[in-house]
Each structure stands twice: as C-alpha cells, then as structure tokens.
Amino acid sequence: MEKAQISSTQFVFLIIMFEFGSTIVVGMGFEARQDAWLVILLGMVGGVILYLIYTQLHKKFPNAHITTYSSHLLGKYLGYIVAWAYIFYFFYLSARVLRDFSELMVITILKETPLLVVILIFTVVIVYSCTLGIETVARTSEIFFPYVLAAGLLFLLFVFVTGIPQAENLQPPLEKGWGEILMKTFPESLTFPFGELVVFTMLFPYLNREEKAKKLGIQAILISTLVLIMTNLTIIASLGPDLAQRSVVPLLDTVSLVNIQGIVQRIDPIVIIMMVIVGVMKIVIFFLAAYIGLHDVIPKLKNKKRYVTSSVLGVLLMIVALMMSQSYVEHIFVGLKIVPPYVHVPMQIIIPTLLLLLSFMRGRKKED
C-alpha cells in the first residue's frame, strides 16, 4: 500500500469537492421541480446510511481497500471477481466524469475545439496527478477549496443582488406528492452523488486519524448537502422549475442572468473555472481508486514505475471517455437513467451490504 497520509481537513475538503463534482454540471433533482431540495435531502439521508456501511467495513479491515478485503470475505475467486468489478467501476466513472467536463468546455468556452483535444488536455492533468500520488492530490484540495468556496459565495451574492430569484418559482411545495419525490430519490439521487462515496473505501487507509473517518465524512456530507440545496433553490427560483429541468447546464444559465448596473456581468468564466477544479478533483479520485485497486490485484505492478501504469490507464481513459456516447444528450441519459439502477445500485448498495453482513457472520463464528 502507498505510504501516504491525508489530514482530517484534507479529507473533508476531498469529500466536499468530490460531491460537487459533476453534480453542479448536470444538476440534481430538477425533475422534482420546486421540490428538488427534498430529493437532495432524502438522498443525503440514504447517503449517510451507505457511508456508515463503508466506514464499518473499514473499521473491520482498517488497513485494507474494498478490493482486498472482498477476497477475505468472499473467498479467493469470487473476491477476485468483485475486486476487478470495482476497478472497472471506478475507472468507468472517471471516464464518465471526464466526458461530463470535456463536453462542458466544448459547449461553453471552447466551441471550436474538438472534443478529443479537450479530453487529451484533461487526461494529461489526471495522469500527472496520479503520478504525484494521493498525498499531493489531498494537499491540492486544501489549496483550491477556499477559492471554490469564494466563487460559490460570489455566485450567490451576485444572483441575489441582481434580484433574479423569484419566491413564487418555489411554489407550491409537494406539488406531486411524496410518491413522486421518493421515486426521484431512489435510485438516482441516492446513488448520484452520495452513493459514489464508495470510492473512499480505497482512501480510508490513508487518513492519518482513521478512527475519525466516520465523523469527518458525515460532516462533509452535511456541508455539501447544504450547499447543493442552496444552489438548487437559487437555480429554480431564478430560472423557474420548467427551464431548470430543460437546461443543459442550469448553473451557467443562472449565472448568465447576472447583470449589476452593466458593471458586473458575464461572470461565467469564474464559475466554469470553479466547476473544472471540482470536476478534475472528482476524476482524479476515481482514477486513483482504479489505480490503487489494480495494484492490489496485480502486485507485480508495484515494481513498475508509477508513471508507466498511470500513462497506460490514461490512454485507456481517453478511449473510453471518447467512445462511451455518440452525443451529450445520450451521455446524460445513460448517466442519469441507465447507470444508477444497473451499475450504481449493485456496486454502492448490494455488494457493500453483503460484505458487511458476511463480516458480522464471520465475527460471530469466531466468538462461538
């Protein structure tokens, strides 16, 4: 295992920036219209429960990743299959988020640039970050988080000073009842972004105070939920529920409305930079998790230079990100409608829950 340490502060910043990730690009819960904030809140409750499962597994296997203790619980062969499943899962999600942000750049500020070029630029940054290691990535989050926070606060300040938000856009509450809200919560809002914290089962061993993983993680989830709710309420109050639901990038459409006396306007680039920072952080975390898992199942790779494995993975990442969808519309549809029930649910909920149950059963057998 890599000899690296993440401080408590860095761990919280990593989770918060990870949670923002692609959520601020594609939005969250807008299909529930003015009740989107309830969808986020309920998703958070389920997300905390899932996170407790992940931390409980870590408590039972403090120095191991999910790609290693799965073999202890499921046996050599089945555990090996599960480990590879998580490696492919983390790698696939890093490619999905890479495509998210590459499309964002092409749609907004790099309209004449081929998608391949944008993906290549991002990939170079991701591979370089992986080569530097998790400790450097964690320190980077500590550097950038204050700027991301400042950009977010400026966004809220400018929007409200302009007087864009309209309270009537948030009325009436519970328009379609609790049934509709629950349907929008599971599996979509539970698994994205909260359930994606399963990736931190690969990072828990690097926390310098591992016993605080549960407390720190829950704090980070609560903070990110609060920010996501505030952002969604602002977007819906500004654009209205219909436009917010149809918008390709709701946050940018809201920002484009800012115009304070003709002096403060066109602040889109600031928000895009903020989005790219948190997006790259999320991609790197998924990519690092796949990299770490690969070294768990193929120990011989530890003898290879770090940049060699990272570069090979980087080339594969580019290919997958470029070929996974024919268009941005298809990409978003697959990411929000296909991946949650058929990919996220097994990897985030079913397998970790089964692993935890098996760990309890084995513990009781030893006591007997």
RAQUI-V479556 format. One record per run of one state. SS is the DSSP state (h for helix, s for strand, l for the rest). FROM is the first residue (numbers start at 0). TO is the last residue. If there is no record, write none. Layout:
ss: (SS/SS)
from: (FROM/FROM)
to: (TO/TO)
This chain:
ss: (l/s/l/h/l/h/l/h/l/h/l/h/l/h/l/h/l/h/l/h/l/h/l/h/s/l/h/l/h/l/h/l/s/l/s/l/h/l/h/l/h/l/h/l)
from: (0/5/6/7/20/22/26/29/60/65/74/75/108/114/132/133/162/166/170/176/191/193/202/203/206/207/209/239/240/246/249/255/258/260/263/265/267/297/298/303/305/323/327/367)
to: (4/5/6/19/21/25/28/59/64/73/74/107/113/131/132/161/165/169/175/190/192/201/202/205/206/208/238/239/245/248/254/257/259/262/264/266/296/297/302/304/322/326/366/367)
